[in-house]
Amino acid sequence: MKNTTKSIDGEIISFQTKRMGATVRRLPYKAGDGSVRWTKKFYFAKMVNGELARFPLPSLPAEANRIADLIAAFLEDPTNTIDDAKRKFNPRALLRPSNFSTIGELFEFHAEHEQVLEIGGTTAKSYRRCLLLILREVDAWHNGTKIENWSGHRFLDKAMAPWLGLSLTVVTAKLGLDYKRFMLPDDLEDEEEEITRKISCDTNLRSAHALFSREAMKLYQGSHTLALPDVSGFMGVGLFNAKKYFVLPDISAIRNIFTAAPRLKADDLNAYRAFLVCVQAGLRKSEAANFRLEWLKEEDSPAIQIHADGKFKPKHGHGRKVLLDPWVAEEIRSLAPATKYFLDGTDTERTANVFERLNAWLRTCGVEAVKPTHELRKLWFSQKVKRESLLAASQQGGHRDPKVTSSFYANSQMPDNVLPFWQEPTLAALAKTGLKIA
């Protein structure tokens, strides 16, 4: 190295390589306090036939000197072009469909300026990780696949390289909106899982947005090494603003449901069948619509074995076993029609009409939720946690993650004075609680 220049702190900020005389420098930027600082990496700029290219170099001066000499020597050959040099020494730049910077270049700049942005290293890494996650999830969703698990990946740098090489032009409104669509698929029946997924979506979008905060954009725009496209569309994608707020129906509504249940049984047997398997077995709407008597098994205790059967595919792709109180199994058998399914009638009746009537009936009982039928499943979860355990409720209820059950039901357990409605037939429970048929 020759003609070395240092900062007031004694840090090398520029020099010329000894062999080729190439000028290598760290690039200046203004810190939050107004002072001038320099990037960790060195850069070598070279113009060939009016085309300027800036090559990123290592942060160690000796290594930066070596690589800069190699690039300068390569470009001395008139048969080598700027693109040839990029391909050899900065292949990431060739992955851009435009002159805009890549995801990796943004990440490198962001990592170098964490102190200027006044964010901790762990927080900054989470911002970058969340943008990568969104890109990978959306790509997998479009391709009908699942993203590769990078936890403990032996060749993580190789796995990340294609993503870091993407142009920042991929950061669009469509990316954000597609991620929200991916996080809320059409077949999402459980309110608990819906809220959990909305919260996760908000967290990841908020972190990715933080990469393009007002202060960050000021810094990027003053950079000599970054060229950003318009990311306002991505930044304009709103959050769900979901919160994990969850309560059981009011105790008076629970009593109203069971005092009115005998009348529902007399007036609309099919709606009562749906009510029975939702509130006493915790079945989802689609599971109730497809439930057939052959799913009911007599083992150590009665159980419903939910599994793939014909056109029906269980949630999350796997079945589960729901343990029943003997009286529930007996009532299910006594009410089963002489048809394939437990709910009688056409496909439209089983999958839609019966639940419209059940929802209307639940509203007359004081259930004010958006999805009244799902409130029955909530009640089942709550009594199952109280009578057995959180793990039993999670396994039998079919939550993908026991943490979901714990988050929603650990502090929302069923009051003791309505537990009899799950422990014995409704008429006996009404007598025990002193309530009369409505």
C-alpha positions as CSV (number, residue, x, y, z in Angstrom):
1,M,0.0,0.0,0.0
2,K,1.1,3.6,-0.6
3,N,-0.2,7.1,-0.2
4,T,-2.1,6.0,2.8
5,T,-4.7,8.4,4.4
6,K,-5.9,8.0,8.0
7,S,-8.7,9.5,10.0
8,I,-8.2,11.5,13.2
9,D,-8.7,8.2,15.0
10,G,-5.8,6.6,13.1
11,E,-8.0,4.4,10.9
12,I,-6.9,3.9,7.3
13,I,-9.6,5.4,5.1
14,S,-7.8,5.4,1.7
15,F,-4.7,4.2,-0.1
16,Q,-3.2,3.2,-3.4
17,T,-2.3,-0.3,-4.2
18,K,1.4,-0.8,-4.7
19,R,1.4,-2.9,-7.8
20,M,-1.4,-1.4,-9.9
21,G,-1.8,2.0,-8.2
22,A,-5.5,1.5,-7.8
23,T,-7.2,4.0,-5.4
24,V,-9.1,2.2,-2.7
25,R,-11.2,4.1,-0.1
26,R,-13.7,3.7,2.6
27,L,-16.8,5.9,1.9
28,P,-17.8,8.7,4.3
29,Y,-21.1,9.2,5.8
30,K,-22.6,11.5,8.5
31,A,-23.3,9.9,11.9
32,G,-26.4,10.8,13.9
33,D,-24.4,13.5,15.9
34,G,-23.2,15.1,12.6
35,S,-19.7,13.8,12.7
36,V,-18.1,12.1,9.7
37,R,-17.6,8.4,9.7
38,W,-16.4,5.8,7.2
39,T,-17.9,2.5,6.0
40,K,-16.2,-0.6,7.3
41,K,-15.7,-2.0,3.8
42,F,-13.3,-0.5,1.2
43,Y,-14.4,0.2,-2.3
44,F,-12.6,0.3,-5.7
45,A,-14.3,2.4,-8.4
46,K,-13.4,1.9,-12.1
47,M,-14.8,3.4,-15.3
48,V,-14.5,1.6,-18.6
49,N,-15.9,3.1,-21.8
50,G,-18.1,5.5,-19.8
51,E,-19.5,2.8,-17.5
52,L,-18.7,3.2,-13.8
53,A,-18.6,0.2,-11.5
54,R,-18.0,0.3,-7.8
55,F,-16.6,-3.0,-6.4
56,P,-17.0,-3.8,-2.6
57,L,-13.8,-5.0,-1.0
58,P,-13.0,-6.6,2.4
59,S,-12.7,-4.4,5.5
60,L,-9.0,-5.5,6.1
61,P,-6.7,-3.1,4.3
62,A,-4.2,-5.9,3.2
63,E,-7.0,-8.0,1.8
64,A,-8.7,-5.0,0.1
65,N,-5.3,-4.1,-1.5
66,R,-5.0,-7.7,-2.9
67,I,-8.5,-7.8,-4.4
68,A,-8.3,-4.3,-5.8
69,D,-5.0,-5.2,-7.6
70,L,-6.7,-8.3,-9.0
71,I,-9.7,-6.3,-10.3
72,A,-7.5,-3.5,-11.8
73,A,-5.2,-6.1,-13.5
74,F,-8.2,-7.9,-14.9
75,L,-9.6,-4.7,-16.4
76,E,-6.3,-3.9,-18.0
77,D,-7.0,-6.6,-20.5
78,P,-9.1,-4.8,-23.2
79,T,-11.0,-8.0,-23.9
80,N,-12.5,-8.0,-20.4
81,T,-15.6,-5.9,-19.8
82,I,-17.2,-4.4,-16.6
83,D,-19.8,-7.2,-16.7
84,D,-16.9,-9.7,-16.8
85,A,-15.4,-8.1,-13.8
86,K,-18.7,-8.1,-11.9
87,R,-19.2,-11.7,-12.7
88,K,-15.8,-12.6,-11.4
89,F,-15.5,-10.2,-8.4
90,N,-19.0,-9.0,-7.6
91,P,-21.4,-11.7,-8.9
92,R,-24.3,-10.3,-6.8
93,A,-24.5,-7.2,-9.0
94,L,-25.3,-9.4,-12.0
95,L,-28.4,-10.7,-10.4
96,R,-30.0,-7.3,-10.5
97,P,-32.6,-6.7,-13.3
98,S,-31.7,-3.0,-13.0
99,N,-29.2,-0.6,-11.6
100,F,-30.8,-0.8,-8.2
101,S,-28.9,-2.3,-5.2
102,T,-29.5,-5.9,-4.1
103,I,-31.0,-7.1,-0.8
104,G,-27.5,-8.2,0.3
105,E,-26.0,-4.8,-0.4
106,L,-28.8,-3.1,1.6
107,F,-28.2,-5.6,4.5
108,E,-24.4,-4.9,4.5
109,F,-25.0,-1.2,4.6
110,H,-27.6,-1.5,7.3
111,A,-25.3,-3.7,9.4
112,E,-22.5,-1.2,9.1
113,H,-24.7,1.7,10.2
114,E,-26.5,0.1,13.2
115,Q,-25.0,2.6,15.6
116,V,-25.9,5.6,13.4
117,L,-29.5,4.3,13.3
118,E,-29.4,3.7,17.1
119,I,-30.5,0.1,17.0
120,G,-29.0,-2.9,18.7
121,G,-27.3,-5.6,16.7
122,T,-29.9,-8.2,17.7
123,T,-32.8,-5.9,16.7
124,A,-31.1,-5.0,13.4
125,K,-30.6,-8.7,12.6
126,S,-34.3,-9.3,13.3
127,Y,-35.3,-6.6,10.8
128,R,-33.2,-8.2,8.1
129,R,-34.3,-11.7,9.0
130,C,-38.0,-10.8,8.7
131,L,-37.6,-9.3,5.2
132,L,-35.9,-12.5,4.1
133,L,-38.6,-14.6,5.7
134,I,-41.4,-12.6,3.9
135,L,-39.6,-13.1,0.6
136,R,-39.1,-16.8,1.1
137,E,-42.7,-17.4,2.4
138,V,-44.3,-15.6,-0.5
139,D,-42.1,-17.4,-3.0
140,A,-42.9,-20.8,-1.5
141,W,-46.6,-19.9,-1.4
142,H,-46.6,-19.0,-5.1
143,N,-44.8,-22.3,-5.9
144,G,-47.0,-24.4,-3.7
145,T,-44.1,-25.5,-1.5
146,K,-42.8,-24.9,2.0
147,I,-39.7,-22.9,2.8
148,E,-36.5,-24.6,3.7
149,N,-35.7,-24.7,7.4
150,W,-32.5,-22.7,7.9
151,S,-32.1,-23.6,11.5
152,G,-28.7,-25.3,11.9
153,H,-28.2,-25.2,8.1
154,R,-24.6,-26.4,7.4
155,F,-24.4,-24.3,4.2
156,L,-26.4,-21.2,5.2
157,D,-24.3,-18.8,3.2
158,K,-24.9,-20.8,0.1
159,A,-28.7,-21.0,0.8
160,M,-28.9,-17.3,1.5
161,A,-26.9,-16.2,-1.6
162,P,-29.8,-16.2,-4.2
163,W,-32.0,-14.2,-1.9
164,L,-29.3,-11.7,-1.0
165,G,-28.6,-11.3,-4.8
166,L,-32.2,-10.2,-5.5
167,S,-32.7,-6.6,-6.6
168,L,-34.5,-4.4,-4.2
169,T,-37.2,-3.9,-6.9
170,V,-38.9,-7.1,-5.4
171,V,-39.8,-5.0,-2.3
172,T,-43.3,-4.0,-3.5
173,A,-46.8,-3.6,-2.3
174,K,-47.6,-6.9,-3.9
175,L,-45.0,-8.6,-1.8
176,G,-46.6,-7.2,1.4
177,L,-50.1,-8.0,0.3
178,D,-49.2,-11.5,-0.8
179,Y,-47.6,-12.2,2.5
180,K,-50.8,-11.2,4.3
181,R,-52.8,-13.5,2.0
182,F,-50.4,-16.3,2.7
183,M,-50.7,-15.8,6.5
184,L,-54.5,-16.0,6.3
185,P,-55.5,-18.9,4.0
186,D,-59.1,-19.4,3.1
187,D,-59.4,-22.6,5.1
188,L,-58.5,-21.0,8.4
189,E,-61.4,-22.0,10.7
190,D,-59.9,-21.5,14.2
191,E,-60.2,-18.0,15.6
192,E,-57.3,-18.7,17.9
193,E,-55.0,-19.6,15.0
194,E,-56.3,-16.7,13.0
195,I,-55.4,-14.2,15.7
196,T,-52.0,-15.8,16.3
197,R,-51.2,-15.7,12.5
198,K,-52.2,-12.1,12.3
199,I,-50.0,-11.2,15.2
200,S,-47.1,-13.0,13.6
201,C,-47.8,-11.3,10.3
202,D,-47.8,-7.9,12.0
203,T,-44.5,-8.6,13.8
204,N,-42.7,-9.6,10.6
205,L,-44.1,-6.8,8.4
206,R,-43.4,-4.2,11.1
207,S,-39.8,-5.4,11.4
208,A,-39.3,-5.4,7.6
209,H,-40.8,-1.9,7.4
210,A,-38.2,-0.8,10.0
211,L,-35.5,-1.4,7.4
212,F,-37.0,1.5,5.5
213,S,-37.7,3.9,8.4
214,R,-37.5,7.6,7.8
215,E,-34.1,7.8,9.4
216,A,-32.8,4.8,7.5
217,M,-34.0,6.2,4.2
218,K,-32.2,9.5,4.9
219,L,-29.0,7.5,5.4
220,Y,-29.6,5.4,2.3
221,Q,-30.2,8.4,0.1
222,G,-27.0,10.0,1.2
223,S,-25.0,6.8,0.4
224,H,-22.5,6.5,-2.5
225,T,-23.0,2.8,-2.6
226,L,-26.8,2.2,-2.5
227,A,-29.4,2.9,-5.1
228,L,-32.9,2.2,-3.9
229,P,-36.1,1.9,-5.9
230,D,-39.4,3.3,-4.7
231,V,-40.5,1.2,-1.7
232,S,-43.5,3.4,-0.7
233,G,-45.9,0.7,-1.9
234,F,-44.4,-1.9,0.4
235,M,-44.4,0.6,3.3
236,G,-48.0,1.4,2.6
237,V,-49.2,-2.2,3.3
238,G,-51.0,-1.9,6.6
239,L,-50.9,-4.2,9.6
240,F,-53.8,-6.2,11.0
241,N,-53.1,-4.6,14.4
242,A,-54.2,-7.8,15.9
243,K,-54.2,-8.3,19.7
244,K,-54.4,-11.5,21.7
245,Y,-57.7,-10.5,23.4
246,F,-59.9,-13.4,24.2
247,V,-62.8,-14.0,26.5
248,L,-65.4,-16.7,26.8
249,P,-69.1,-15.9,26.1
250,D,-70.8,-14.4,29.1
251,I,-71.9,-16.9,31.7
252,S,-75.5,-15.9,31.1
253,A,-75.1,-16.7,27.4
254,I,-73.7,-20.1,28.3
255,R,-76.7,-20.9,30.5
256,N,-79.1,-19.6,27.8
257,I,-77.5,-21.9,25.3
258,F,-78.2,-25.0,27.4
259,T,-81.6,-24.1,28.6
260,A,-82.6,-23.5,25.0
261,A,-80.9,-26.7,23.7
262,P,-83.8,-29.1,24.3
263,R,-86.1,-26.8,22.3
264,L,-83.6,-26.7,19.5
265,K,-83.5,-30.5,19.5
266,A,-87.3,-30.6,19.1
267,D,-87.6,-27.9,16.5
268,D,-84.5,-28.4,14.3
269,L,-82.8,-31.8,14.9
270,N,-80.1,-31.2,12.3
271,A,-79.0,-27.9,13.8
272,Y,-79.0,-29.7,17.2
273,R,-76.8,-32.4,15.8
274,A,-74.3,-29.8,14.7
275,F,-74.6,-28.1,18.1
276,L,-73.9,-31.4,19.9
277,V,-70.7,-32.3,18.1
278,C,-69.3,-28.8,18.2
279,V,-69.9,-28.1,21.9
280,Q,-69.3,-31.6,23.2
281,A,-66.6,-32.8,20.9
282,G,-65.0,-29.5,19.8
283,L,-65.4,-30.2,16.1
284,R,-64.7,-27.5,13.6
285,K,-67.4,-26.6,11.2
286,S,-65.9,-28.6,8.3
287,E,-65.3,-31.6,10.6
288,A,-68.9,-31.5,11.8
289,A,-70.2,-31.3,8.2
290,N,-68.1,-34.4,7.3
291,F,-68.6,-36.4,10.6
292,R,-69.9,-39.9,10.1
293,L,-70.8,-42.5,12.7
294,E,-68.0,-44.8,11.7
295,W,-65.6,-42.2,13.2
296,L,-67.0,-42.9,16.6
297,K,-64.9,-45.7,18.3
298,E,-65.3,-47.6,21.5
299,E,-61.9,-47.9,23.1
300,D,-61.0,-47.5,26.8
301,S,-63.5,-44.7,26.5
302,P,-65.6,-43.5,23.6
303,A,-63.7,-41.4,21.1
304,I,-64.1,-39.7,17.7
305,Q,-61.2,-40.5,15.4
306,I,-61.0,-37.7,12.9
307,H,-59.1,-38.7,9.8
308,A,-58.9,-38.3,6.0
309,D,-62.0,-40.0,4.5
310,G,-63.0,-39.6,0.9
311,K,-63.1,-36.0,0.0
312,F,-62.4,-34.8,3.6
313,K,-58.9,-33.9,4.7
314,P,-58.2,-32.9,8.3
315,K,-56.9,-29.5,9.2
316,H,-53.0,-29.4,9.1
317,G,-53.1,-32.6,7.1
318,H,-53.3,-35.0,10.1
319,G,-56.1,-36.4,12.1
320,R,-56.7,-36.5,15.9
321,K,-58.7,-38.4,18.5
322,V,-61.3,-36.7,20.7
323,L,-62.2,-38.5,23.9
324,L,-65.9,-38.3,24.8
325,D,-68.0,-38.6,27.9
326,P,-70.0,-41.8,27.6
327,W,-73.3,-39.9,27.6
328,V,-72.2,-37.9,24.6
329,A,-71.3,-41.0,22.6
330,E,-74.7,-42.5,23.5
331,E,-76.6,-39.4,22.4
332,I,-74.7,-39.2,19.1
333,R,-75.6,-42.8,18.3
334,S,-79.2,-42.2,19.2
335,L,-79.5,-39.2,16.9
336,A,-77.6,-40.6,13.9
337,P,-79.7,-40.6,10.7
338,A,-79.8,-43.6,8.3
339,T,-77.4,-41.8,5.9
340,K,-73.6,-41.6,5.4
341,Y,-73.2,-38.4,7.5
342,F,-74.2,-37.5,11.0
343,L,-75.7,-34.3,9.7
344,D,-78.6,-35.1,7.4
345,G,-79.5,-33.7,4.1
346,T,-77.7,-32.4,1.0
347,D,-74.1,-31.2,0.8
348,T,-75.4,-27.6,0.9
349,E,-77.5,-28.4,4.0
350,R,-74.6,-30.0,5.8
351,T,-71.9,-27.5,4.9
352,A,-73.8,-24.2,4.9
353,N,-77.6,-24.1,5.7
354,V,-77.5,-25.9,9.0
355,F,-74.8,-23.6,10.3
356,E,-76.6,-20.5,9.2
357,R,-79.6,-21.7,11.3
358,L,-77.3,-22.7,14.2
359,N,-75.6,-19.3,14.1
360,A,-79.0,-17.5,14.1
361,W,-80.1,-19.6,17.1
362,L,-76.9,-18.9,19.1
363,R,-77.4,-15.2,18.5
364,T,-80.9,-15.4,20.1
365,C,-79.1,-17.0,23.1
366,G,-76.9,-14.0,23.5
367,V,-73.8,-15.0,21.6
368,E,-72.5,-11.8,19.9
369,A,-69.3,-13.1,18.3
370,V,-68.7,-12.8,14.5
371,K,-68.5,-16.6,14.3
372,P,-71.1,-18.0,16.7
373,T,-70.5,-21.6,15.9
374,H,-66.8,-21.3,16.8
375,E,-67.8,-20.1,20.2
376,L,-69.1,-23.6,20.9
377,R,-65.6,-24.9,20.1
378,K,-64.1,-22.3,22.5
379,L,-66.5,-23.6,25.2
380,W,-65.3,-27.1,24.6
381,F,-61.6,-26.1,24.8
382,S,-62.2,-24.3,28.1
383,Q,-64.0,-27.1,29.8
384,K,-61.4,-29.6,28.5
385,V,-58.6,-27.6,30.0
386,K,-60.4,-27.4,33.3
387,R,-61.4,-31.0,33.5
388,E,-58.2,-32.6,31.9
389,S,-55.3,-30.4,31.0
390,L,-53.9,-27.9,28.5
391,L,-52.0,-30.6,26.7
392,A,-55.1,-32.8,26.4
393,A,-57.1,-29.9,25.0
394,S,-54.4,-29.1,22.5
395,Q,-54.0,-32.6,21.3
396,Q,-57.7,-33.4,21.1
397,G,-58.7,-30.0,19.8
398,G,-56.2,-30.2,17.0
399,H,-54.2,-27.0,17.5
400,R,-51.0,-27.0,15.5
401,D,-49.0,-25.7,18.5
402,P,-49.8,-26.3,22.2
403,K,-48.6,-22.7,22.7
404,V,-51.8,-21.5,21.0
405,T,-54.0,-23.4,23.4
406,S,-51.9,-22.1,26.4
407,S,-52.0,-18.5,25.2
408,F,-55.8,-18.5,24.8
409,Y,-57.1,-20.9,27.5
410,A,-54.7,-20.9,30.4
411,N,-56.6,-18.0,31.9
412,S,-60.0,-18.5,30.3
413,Q,-61.2,-21.6,32.1
414,M,-64.8,-22.6,32.5
415,P,-66.6,-21.6,35.7
416,D,-67.4,-24.6,37.9
417,N,-71.1,-23.8,38.0
418,V,-71.6,-24.6,34.3
419,L,-69.3,-27.6,34.1
420,P,-72.2,-30.0,34.6
421,F,-73.3,-29.3,31.0
422,W,-70.3,-31.3,29.8
423,Q,-70.3,-33.9,32.6
424,E,-73.9,-35.3,32.1
425,P,-76.9,-35.1,29.8
426,T,-78.4,-31.6,29.4
427,L,-81.7,-32.4,31.2
428,A,-79.8,-33.8,34.2
429,A,-77.4,-30.8,34.2
430,L,-80.3,-28.4,34.1
431,A,-81.8,-30.1,37.1
432,K,-78.5,-30.0,39.0
433,T,-78.0,-26.3,38.3
434,G,-81.6,-25.4,39.1
435,L,-82.3,-24.1,35.6
436,K,-85.4,-24.8,33.5
437,I,-85.9,-25.4,29.9
438,A,-86.4,-22.1,28.0
